[in-house]
Amino acid sequence: MKHLIALLTLAFACAAQAATPGASTSLYNVEVLVFENRMPGLEGGELWAQEKVRPLPDETAAAELPGMPEDSESVIAQAAEQISKDSDYRLLLHGYWQQTAEAKSDTKPIRLTTTDGTLDGLFRFYLSRFLHVDVNLQLRQPGATADSAPLVMRLREHRRIRTQDVHYFDHPRFGMLVRITPAAKS
């Protein structure tokens, strides 16, 4: 009987600790790679409409891209190396950061932008029962004159994701690879 009481007390203590809000916050490594597709035949004869460049939502709330990948042996880093060697593609951005998985309302988007302004967009990783990613990118094509607006292509997607998997977000002119992994506990 004493063993049963001790076992039940231990079980309730563990359950109470697990139910405590904020008791365990999961930290994740987020790695992204954005590249331009320079192969003209893959557009399938699509005609692109001229669009004005519009400001992105949450622009003032976005955080800057924190850093570069720590692990040069990661799957995304290896893809970046291969893309940079292939003239059919142009590497636009490769970034890495760590963040916790929180509710969408508590998560700031990360601004993904190139120094020349060719690529600009927002990336948000959050938890809502499952892990999710929101991508809102715009790629400006060079060659616009003072009289014409630049050709702007957009990639907007919301996706439920799984950790460890490489996720590919596709547009005929550019693409994005995303990999999110649990951070090692120290």
C-alpha positions in Angstrom: 0.0 0.0 0.0 2.9 2.4 0.8 4.4 1.7 -2.6 1.1 2.5 -4.3 0.7 5.8 -2.4 4.4 6.7 -3.2 3.8 5.8 -6.9 0.6 7.9 -7.1 2.3 10.9 -5.5 5.1 10.7 -7.9 2.8 10.4 -10.9 0.7 13.5 -9.8 3.9 15.5 -9.2 5.1 14.7 -12.7 1.7 15.5 -14.2 1.6 18.9 -12.4 5.0 19.8 -13.5 4.2 19.0 -17.1 1.0 21.0 -17.0 2.7 24.1 -15.7 2.6 26.7 -18.4 6.0 27.6 -19.8 7.6 24.6 -18.1 9.2 23.5 -21.3 9.9 25.8 -24.2 11.2 24.1 -27.3 14.1 25.7 -29.1 14.6 25.1 -32.8 17.3 25.6 -35.4 15.8 27.3 -38.5 17.8 27.2 -41.7 16.6 28.8 -45.0 18.0 29.0 -48.5 16.5 31.1 -51.3 17.7 30.8 -54.9 16.7 32.1 -58.3 16.0 29.8 -61.2 17.8 31.1 -64.3 16.6 28.4 -66.7 14.2 30.2 -69.1 12.5 26.9 -70.4 11.0 26.1 -67.0 8.5 29.0 -67.0 6.3 27.0 -69.3 5.5 30.1 -71.5 3.8 31.9 -68.6 3.4 35.7 -69.0 4.2 37.7 -66.0 2.1 40.8 -65.2 3.8 44.0 -64.2 3.0 44.7 -60.6 3.9 47.5 -58.3 6.1 46.6 -55.4 3.9 46.7 -52.4 5.0 47.0 -48.8 4.9 43.7 -47.0 2.6 43.2 -44.0 4.1 43.5 -40.6 7.1 45.3 -42.1 7.8 47.4 -39.1 7.6 44.4 -36.7 10.0 42.1 -38.6 13.3 41.1 -37.1 16.5 41.1 -39.2 17.9 37.8 -40.2 20.1 36.8 -37.3 23.0 34.9 -38.8 24.6 32.3 -41.0 24.6 28.6 -40.5 26.8 27.2 -37.8 27.0 23.7 -39.3 28.6 23.8 -42.8 27.7 20.1 -43.1 24.0 20.6 -42.9 21.8 19.5 -45.7 20.9 23.1 -46.6 24.5 24.1 -46.5 25.4 21.3 -48.9 22.5 22.4 -51.2 23.8 26.0 -51.1 27.2 24.8 -52.2 25.8 22.9 -55.1 23.5 25.8 -56.2 26.4 28.3 -56.1 28.4 26.1 -58.5 25.5 25.8 -61.1 25.1 28.7 -63.5 21.4 27.8 -64.0 20.7 29.1 -60.4 21.7 32.1 -58.4 22.0 31.8 -54.6 20.1 34.8 -53.1 20.1 34.1 -49.4 21.3 31.5 -46.9 20.4 32.1 -43.3 20.3 30.4 -39.9 18.9 31.2 -36.5 17.5 29.7 -33.3 14.0 30.5 -32.0 11.4 29.0 -29.7 8.1 27.7 -31.1 5.4 30.0 -29.8 1.9 31.1 -30.8 1.6 33.0 -34.1 0.6 36.2 -32.3 3.7 36.0 -30.1 6.2 35.4 -33.0 7.8 38.1 -34.9 8.4 37.4 -38.6 12.0 37.4 -39.8 12.9 39.7 -42.7 14.6 37.9 -45.6 16.3 40.4 -47.9 19.3 40.8 -50.1 21.6 43.8 -50.0 20.7 44.8 -53.5 16.9 44.6 -52.8 16.3 41.9 -55.4 14.7 39.7 -52.7 12.5 41.0 -49.9 10.1 39.1 -47.7 9.0 37.8 -44.4 9.3 34.3 -42.9 7.4 33.3 -39.8 7.8 30.0 -37.8 5.3 29.3 -35.1 3.3 26.7 -33.1 -0.4 26.2 -33.4 -1.1 22.7 -32.3 1.5 21.7 -35.0 4.5 23.6 -36.3 3.8 26.0 -39.1 5.7 28.2 -41.6 4.4 31.3 -43.4 6.4 32.6 -46.3 5.8 35.9 -48.1 8.6 36.7 -50.5 8.9 39.0 -53.5 11.6 38.8 -56.2 12.2 41.8 -58.3 13.6 41.3 -61.8 16.3 43.8 -62.9 16.0 45.7 -66.2 13.2 48.1 -65.4 13.5 51.6 -66.8 12.5 54.8 -65.2 9.2 54.6 -67.0 8.3 51.0 -66.2 7.8 49.2 -62.9 10.0 46.2 -62.2 8.6 42.8 -62.8 7.8 41.4 -59.3 7.2 37.7 -58.6 5.6 36.6 -55.3 5.8 33.5 -53.3 3.2 33.2 -50.6 2.6 30.0 -48.8 1.4 28.7 -45.5 2.5 25.2 -44.6 2.3 22.8 -41.7 5.8 21.3 -41.3 7.6 18.5 -39.6 11.0 18.8 -38.0 14.1 17.2 -39.7 12.4 17.3 -43.1 13.6 19.6 -45.9 10.6 21.6 -47.2 10.7 23.1 -50.7 8.6 26.2 -51.5 8.3 26.6 -55.2 7.8 29.3 -57.8 8.8 29.0 -61.4 11.4 31.8 -61.0 12.7 31.1 -57.5 12.6 28.6 -54.7 13.2 28.3 -51.0 14.5 25.4 -48.9 13.6 25.3 -45.2 14.8 22.9 -42.5 13.8 23.1 -38.9 15.4 20.9 -36.3 15.1 20.7 -32.5 18.1 22.5 -31.0 20.5 20.3 -28.9 19.8 20.7 -25.2 22.8 21.9 -23.3 
